[in-house]
C-alpha cells in the first residue's frame, strides 16, 4: 500500500512539474512572435520583465525537480510515509484552529446580556440568550442556569462539571497531533538505520570501504532523517499555537463562570426578598 501511495505521489509531482514546464514553454512561445513583430523602441524595455518572469518560472521548475529527485533518492516508501504524518497532522491542526477560533466569545458582552435578561425576564430569558450565543462559555452558562431551580450550590457544581466537559472538547485530537509529531522523526530515524544497514551490506559485498560504495546508503539515511525532523518541527509549532488558544479560552471560561455565579447569587437574593 505504501508503494502504491509513493508511486502516486511521485507521479503527481512529475505531472505538476511537467505542467509547469509546459506552461512556461507555451508562455515563452506566445511572447516570442509578438516581440519579433513589434520592432519598435518599446520592444527593448518590454523584454526585460518577460525575461525576469521566465527566469523566475525556471527557478520554480528547478526547485520542483530538485525536491522530486531528493524524494526519490531518500526512498519513496519511507519518504511517503513520513510525508503522510505531515498531511494528517496539518489537517488536524487546521481543524483545531478553526474550531477554537469559532469558540471565542465576547464574554463581557455575554455577561451583560445575561444580567439584563435576569433583571427583565428571569431565568428563562437568560437561557434564551445563552441558546442564541455560540461557544463553550455560553454552553456552560446554559447548563448552570438550567439547574437554578435546584439551588445555587447545584448551579455551581454544574458549571464546574460542564466546564471540564467543554475543556475536553477543546483538547480533542491533540493526542493525535502529538502522535504524528513523535512518529515523523521516528520514521526518519528508521530510514536512517535501514540506509546504514544497506551501506554496510554493500561494504560486505564489495569487501572494501570507499565513498562510492557507502554514499547511497548514507544519503538515504540523511534525507529521511531531515524530512522527519522538519515535519516534527512544523507540527510542533502548530501544536504550541493550539495550546495557547486553548489556554486563553480556559481562562475566559473560568473567569466568566465566577462572574455568572455572582449574578446568580445576586438574582437569588433578589428573588427571596
C-alpha positions as CSV (number, residue, x, y, z in Angstrom):
1,X,0.0,0.0,0.0
2,X,2.9,2.3,0.8
3,X,4.5,1.6,-2.6
4,X,1.2,2.4,-4.3
5,X,0.9,5.7,-2.5
6,X,4.5,6.5,-3.1
7,X,4.1,5.8,-6.8
8,X,1.0,8.0,-7.0
9,X,2.8,10.8,-5.1
10,X,5.8,10.7,-7.5
11,X,3.5,10.7,-10.5
12,X,1.6,13.7,-9.1
13,X,4.9,15.6,-8.6
14,X,6.1,14.6,-12.1
15,X,2.8,15.7,-13.6
16,X,2.8,19.0,-11.7
17,X,6.4,19.7,-12.9
18,X,5.5,18.8,-16.5
19,X,2.5,21.1,-16.5
20,X,4.6,23.9,-15.1
21,X,7.3,23.4,-17.7
22,X,4.7,23.2,-20.5
23,X,3.1,26.4,-19.2
24,X,6.5,28.1,-19.2
25,X,7.3,26.9,-22.7
26,X,3.8,28.0,-24.0
27,X,4.1,31.4,-22.4
28,X,7.6,31.9,-23.9
29,X,6.5,30.8,-27.4
30,X,3.4,33.0,-27.3
31,X,5.5,36.0,-26.3
32,X,8.3,35.4,-28.8
33,X,6.3,36.2,-32.1
34,X,4.9,39.3,-30.5
35,X,8.3,40.5,-29.6
36,X,9.7,39.9,-33.2
37,X,6.7,41.7,-34.8
38,X,7.0,44.8,-32.7
39,X,10.3,46.2,-33.9
40,X,9.9,49.5,-32.2
41,X,11.6,51.4,-29.4
42,X,9.2,49.9,-26.9
43,X,10.4,46.3,-27.6
44,X,13.6,46.6,-25.7
45,X,12.1,47.8,-22.4
46,X,9.3,45.2,-22.6
47,X,11.8,42.3,-23.0
48,X,13.3,42.9,-19.5
49,X,10.2,41.9,-17.4
50,X,9.4,39.0,-19.7
51,X,13.0,37.7,-19.2
52,X,12.7,38.2,-15.5
53,X,9.4,36.3,-15.4
54,X,10.9,33.5,-17.4
55,X,13.9,33.2,-15.1
56,X,11.5,33.1,-12.1
57,X,9.4,30.3,-13.6
58,X,12.6,28.4,-14.4
59,X,13.7,28.7,-10.8
60,X,10.4,27.3,-9.6
61,X,10.6,24.4,-12.0
62,X,14.1,23.7,-11.0
63,X,13.1,23.6,-7.3
64,X,10.3,21.1,-8.1
65,X,12.7,18.9,-9.9
66,X,15.2,19.1,-7.0
67,X,12.6,18.2,-4.5
68,X,11.4,15.3,-6.7
69,X,14.9,14.0,-7.1
70,X,15.6,14.1,-3.3
71,X,12.2,12.5,-2.6
72,X,13.1,9.5,-4.8
73,X,16.7,9.3,-3.5
74,X,15.5,9.2,0.1
75,X,13.4,6.1,-0.6
76,X,9.9,6.6,-1.8
77,X,8.4,4.3,0.8
78,X,9.8,6.0,3.9
79,X,9.6,9.5,2.4
80,X,5.9,9.0,1.5
81,X,5.1,7.5,5.0
82,X,6.8,10.4,6.7
83,X,5.0,12.9,4.4
84,X,1.7,11.3,5.4
85,X,2.4,12.4,9.0
86,X,2.7,16.0,7.8
87,X,-0.6,15.8,5.8
88,X,-2.7,14.2,8.6
89,X,-1.0,16.3,11.3
90,X,-1.7,19.6,9.4
91,X,-5.3,18.5,8.7
92,X,-5.9,18.0,12.4
93,X,-4.1,21.3,13.3
94,X,-6.2,23.3,10.9
95,X,-9.4,21.7,12.2
96,X,-8.4,22.6,15.8
97,X,-7.5,26.1,14.9
98,X,-10.8,26.7,13.1
99,X,-12.8,25.1,15.9
100,X,-11.0,27.2,18.6
101,X,-11.4,30.4,16.6
102,X,-15.1,29.8,16.3
103,X,-15.3,29.0,20.0
104,X,-14.2,32.5,21.0
105,X,-16.9,34.6,22.7
106,X,-17.1,38.2,23.8
107,X,-17.6,37.1,27.5
108,X,-18.1,40.7,28.7
109,X,-21.0,41.3,26.2
110,X,-22.5,37.9,27.1
111,X,-22.4,38.6,30.8
112,X,-24.1,42.0,30.2
113,X,-26.8,40.3,28.2
114,X,-27.4,37.6,30.8
115,X,-27.5,40.2,33.6
116,X,-30.1,42.3,31.7
117,X,-32.1,39.2,30.9
118,X,-32.2,38.1,34.6
119,X,-33.4,41.5,35.6
120,X,-36.0,41.8,32.9
121,X,-37.3,38.3,32.2
122,X,-35.7,36.0,34.7
123,X,-34.0,32.6,34.2
124,X,-36.0,31.8,31.0
125,X,-34.9,34.9,29.3
126,X,-31.3,34.3,30.3
127,X,-31.4,30.8,29.0
128,X,-32.7,32.1,25.7
129,X,-29.7,34.5,25.5
130,X,-27.3,31.5,26.1
131,X,-29.0,29.4,23.5
132,X,-28.6,32.1,20.9
133,X,-24.9,32.5,21.6
134,X,-22.2,30.3,20.2
135,X,-19.2,29.0,22.2
136,X,-18.3,26.9,25.3
137,X,-18.8,29.8,27.6
138,X,-22.5,30.2,26.6
139,X,-22.9,26.4,26.8
140,X,-21.6,26.4,30.4
141,X,-23.9,29.3,31.3
142,X,-26.9,27.5,29.8
143,X,-26.2,24.3,31.8
144,X,-25.7,26.2,35.0
145,X,-28.8,28.4,34.7
146,X,-30.9,25.4,33.7
147,X,-30.3,23.9,37.2
148,X,-31.2,27.1,39.0
149,X,-34.4,25.5,40.5
150,X,-32.3,23.0,42.4
151,X,-30.4,25.7,44.2
152,X,-27.3,27.9,43.8
153,X,-25.0,25.1,45.1
154,X,-26.2,22.8,42.3
155,X,-25.6,25.6,39.8
156,X,-22.0,26.0,41.0
157,X,-21.3,22.2,40.7
158,X,-22.9,22.1,37.3
159,X,-20.8,25.0,36.0
160,X,-17.7,23.3,37.3
161,X,-18.5,19.9,35.9
162,X,-19.6,21.1,32.5
163,X,-16.5,23.3,32.3
164,X,-14.5,20.1,32.4
165,X,-16.6,18.7,29.6
166,X,-16.0,21.8,27.4
167,X,-12.3,21.7,28.2
168,X,-12.2,18.1,26.9
169,X,-13.9,19.2,23.7
170,X,-11.3,22.0,23.3
171,X,-8.4,19.4,23.7
172,X,-9.9,16.9,21.2
173,X,-7.5,15.4,18.7
174,X,-4.4,16.9,20.4
175,X,-3.2,13.4,21.3
176,X,-3.3,12.5,17.5
177,X,-1.2,15.6,16.7
178,X,1.4,14.8,19.3
179,X,1.4,11.2,17.9
180,X,2.3,12.4,14.4
181,X,5.0,14.7,16.0
182,X,6.6,11.6,17.5
183,X,6.1,9.3,14.5
184,X,7.6,11.6,11.9
185,X,11.2,11.7,13.3
186,X,10.9,8.1,14.3
187,X,10.2,7.1,10.7
188,X,13.1,9.3,9.7
189,X,15.4,7.5,12.2
190,X,14.1,4.2,11.0
191,X,15.1,5.2,7.4
192,X,18.5,6.2,8.7
193,X,19.0,2.7,10.3
194,X,17.9,1.0,7.1
195,X,20.1,3.2,5.0
196,X,23.2,2.5,7.2
197,X,22.4,-1.3,7.1
198,X,22.3,-1.1,3.3
199,X,25.6,0.8,3.3
200,X,27.3,-1.9,5.4
201,X,25.8,-4.6,3.2
202,X,27.5,-3.0,0.2
203,X,30.7,-2.8,2.1
204,X,30.5,-6.5,2.9
205,X,29.7,-7.4,-0.7
206,X,32.5,-5.4,-2.2
207,X,35.0,-6.1,0.6
208,X,36.3,-2.6,0.6
209,X,35.4,0.8,2.2
210,X,35.0,3.6,-0.3
211,X,32.9,6.7,-0.6
212,X,31.2,5.5,-3.7
213,X,30.1,2.3,-2.0
214,X,28.5,3.9,1.1
215,X,27.3,7.1,-0.4
216,X,23.9,5.8,-1.5
217,X,23.0,4.3,1.9
218,X,24.2,7.4,3.8
219,X,22.2,9.7,1.5
220,X,19.0,7.7,2.2
221,X,19.7,7.9,5.9
222,X,20.3,11.7,5.9
223,X,17.3,12.5,3.7
224,X,14.8,10.5,5.7
225,X,16.0,12.0,9.0
226,X,15.9,15.5,7.6
227,X,12.3,15.2,6.4
228,X,11.2,13.6,9.7
229,X,12.8,16.4,11.7
230,X,11.3,19.2,9.5
231,X,7.8,17.7,9.8
232,X,8.1,17.3,13.6
233,X,9.3,21.0,13.9
234,X,6.4,22.3,11.8
235,X,3.8,20.3,13.6
236,X,5.3,21.3,17.0
237,X,4.9,24.9,16.1
238,X,1.2,24.4,15.3
239,X,0.7,22.3,18.4
240,X,2.1,25.0,20.7
241,X,-0.1,27.6,19.0
242,X,-3.2,25.5,19.6
243,X,-2.2,25.0,23.2
244,X,-2.0,28.8,23.6
245,X,-5.5,29.2,22.1
246,X,-6.9,26.6,24.5
247,X,-5.2,28.2,27.5
248,X,-6.8,31.6,26.6
249,X,-10.3,30.0,26.2
250,X,-10.0,28.1,29.5
251,X,-9.1,31.3,31.3
252,X,-12.1,33.0,29.8
253,X,-14.3,30.1,30.9
254,X,-13.1,30.2,34.5
255,X,-13.4,34.0,34.8
256,X,-16.8,34.1,33.2
257,X,-18.1,31.2,35.4
258,X,-17.2,33.1,38.5
259,X,-19.0,36.2,37.2
260,X,-22.0,34.1,36.3
261,X,-22.2,32.6,39.9
262,X,-22.1,36.2,41.3
263,X,-25.1,37.1,39.0
264,X,-27.0,34.0,40.1
265,X,-26.4,34.7,43.8
266,X,-27.5,38.3,43.3
267,X,-30.6,37.2,41.4
268,X,-31.4,34.6,44.0
269,X,-31.2,37.1,46.8
270,X,-33.4,39.5,44.9
271,X,-36.0,36.7,44.4
272,X,-36.1,35.9,48.1
273,X,-36.9,39.4,49.2
